[in-house]
Amino acid sequence: MKKLLTSLLALTIVVGTAFSQTSKETKQKPATQQTEVRVKKDGTPDKRVKANKKLRKDGKPDMRFKQNKKD
């Protein structure tokens, strides 16, 4: 009985690792080239500048806006 349980445990571990999810390696698109982005001392984009109005908090272009989308 002990050998049976041990073999079932080993089998489930082997099968579990064989069918586990693997991480997909995604290729990131190169950052879009923009004009000069003014940055505060703490590294966040300055929201007072008109050119920075359509950016996300991390400084990347916000894709919800038409001018930031590329066809």
C-alpha positions as semicolon CSV with decimal commas, in nm:
position;residue;x (nm);y (nm);z (nm)
1;M;0,000;0,000;0,000
2;K;0,284;0,235;0,085
3;K;0,456;0,168;-0,247
4;L;0,130;0,231;-0,433
5;L;0,077;0,570;-0,266
6;T;0,439;0,667;-0,324
7;S;0,420;0,575;-0,691
8;L;0,090;0,765;-0,734
9;L;0,243;1,069;-0,565
10;A;0,547;1,052;-0,791
11;L;0,323;1,010;-1,095
12;T;0,110;1,314;-1,007
13;I;0,421;1,526;-0,954
14;V;0,566;1,422;-1,289
15;V;0,238;1,472;-1,473
16;G;0,174;1,802;-1,294
17;T;0,508;1,947;-1,396
18;A;0,475;1,818;-1,751
19;F;0,139;1,991;-1,804
20;S;0,204;2,302;-1,600
21;Q;0,175;2,641;-1,760
22;T;0,488;2,786;-1,906
23;S;0,555;3,156;-1,920
24;K;0,520;3,310;-2,262
25;E;0,800;3,531;-2,373
26;T;0,644;3,838;-2,523
27;K;0,831;4,074;-2,745
28;Q;0,785;4,431;-2,639
29;K;0,736;4,689;-2,907
30;P;0,997;4,960;-2,915
31;A;0,886;5,277;-2,743
32;T;0,732;5,535;-2,968
33;Q;0,956;5,829;-3,024
34;Q;0,813;6,145;-2,885
35;T;0,939;6,492;-2,849
36;E;1,110;6,591;-2,529
37;V;0,923;6,468;-2,223
38;R;0,981;6,685;-1,923
39;V;1,034;6,487;-1,608
40;K;1,011;6,599;-1,247
41;K;1,288;6,537;-0,996
42;D;1,117;6,220;-0,875
43;G;1,107;6,074;-1,229
44;T;0,738;6,119;-1,310
45;P;0,632;6,315;-1,620
46;D;0,538;6,676;-1,561
47;K;0,162;6,704;-1,622
48;R;0,173;7,082;-1,660
49;V;0,340;7,056;-1,999
50;K;0,094;7,038;-2,287
51;A;0,288;6,760;-2,464
52;N;0,247;6,531;-2,162
53;K;-0,133;6,545;-2,138
54;K;-0,189;6,212;-2,316
55;L;0,053;5,995;-2,115
56;R;-0,007;5,729;-1,855
57;K;0,140;5,760;-1,508
58;D;0,445;5,558;-1,607
59;G;0,523;5,795;-1,896
60;K;0,411;5,571;-2,182
61;P;0,157;5,702;-2,435
62;D;-0,205;5,637;-2,341
63;M;-0,345;5,419;-2,620
64;R;-0,703;5,525;-2,552
65;F;-0,638;5,842;-2,749
66;K;-0,645;5,843;-3,128
67;Q;-0,326;6,043;-3,170
68;N;-0,126;5,777;-2,981
69;K;-0,257;5,482;-3,185
70;K;-0,074;5,355;-3,489
71;D;-0,259;5,159;-3,756
